[in-house]
Amino acid sequence: MVKRKAASAALVLTTGIICALIFSKPAADAHLQHTALSSMGDIEATLLLSGTIEAQQVYAASFPVSGCVSQIDVQEGAKVKPGDMLMRLDDTLIKDQISMVEAEQEAQKLKMQLSAKDWEILEQNALSVFDGMNAKDLARMNDALSDLTQAVGDEEAQSVWQGIDESFSSATQSSAAQSIQQLQLLELKRRTMLKQQEQYALKSTITGTVSHIQSLPGSYVIPGQTVVTVTSDARVARVTALQNNVSRLRLGQEASIYIAESGETLTTTVARVQSAVSAQSGATAQMVVEFDLDEMRSKGYLEGTAVKATVVLDRRENVVKVPLECLYEREGESFVCVVQADGSRHWVKIETGLQDDFYIEVISGLAPGEHLVLYPDENGQANIPAGRLSQ
């Protein structure tokens, strides 16, 4: 009985000693609590932008002159290319005026008894009339030629022609010379009218699909009024970026476009960066960034499909990096608090470089494998935010 009690007492004593040793001995790595290691690795700085898939080009076709729609040459959904006819205005009036000028030319040629060869020479050199004009007359002629939006027969245009005609008549006393100059003037009028007639025919300037026809045959349209919309088949991801991020964006930067609707990710590059002017303020606080997308892979997505673009702004490979939580900023300089093997701590000034969402590059001042205090305060102690203590 005595032996059993002695054995039990010895067991209790031994257990107590072991527990005392376990719970009283400080952990070997207690001084490393709330620290992180500096390490070697890659850093990739990215910019996340939101936007939509849009047509690369949209041509809002309009006439430069007023008139009634006489013919629509396409239907919605039709494929077109540059130069294809879209719509025409009634050009009966200008056709009649051209015919009148041509009839006057023929009468003048008969009057002068010109051969076909003589007329060809005169026609080829019609614009030589400019050589004999003074600066004032030349300016008036240039105004008449450039002002192609004015309707033929307009009083102002007619007065210009009349003034030029009068200047020709007073410039020479030779009836033969006057007849030749009159023919040159008529040919100049005819060419100008033909140029104006082209404005009654509306052609596509891009390759794409007719997405909308906004006018019907017989409807009256005014200059600048959109009558046909053509959208290119090529697609772009169009996103907006704040003005302060523009300096970080460059053409050709790698990007991935995530399409939430399908879960697909397309790889591309920055294609264009341009100002986005606010309709309310006129300010350019934002910029539009475009990424060209592979037509075969993106054509199934409707315009307006939401996307997220991740642009790779810069990349560093195999560099020393530390968690952002270890950084301590003071008077514009960066420091980390290094924990030594004996538990002592000291501040180290570092030169930093590129950073991503979690790490920052250390250009100089620190080697990999150092233990650094997380969220250091001015005393080098870990000041872990309350929400992070359990993480």
Order of alpha helices (4+ residues) and beta strands (2+ residues): alpha-beta-beta-beta-beta-beta-beta-alpha-alpha-alpha-alpha-alpha-beta-beta-beta-beta-beta-beta-beta-beta-alpha-beta-beta-beta-beta-beta-beta
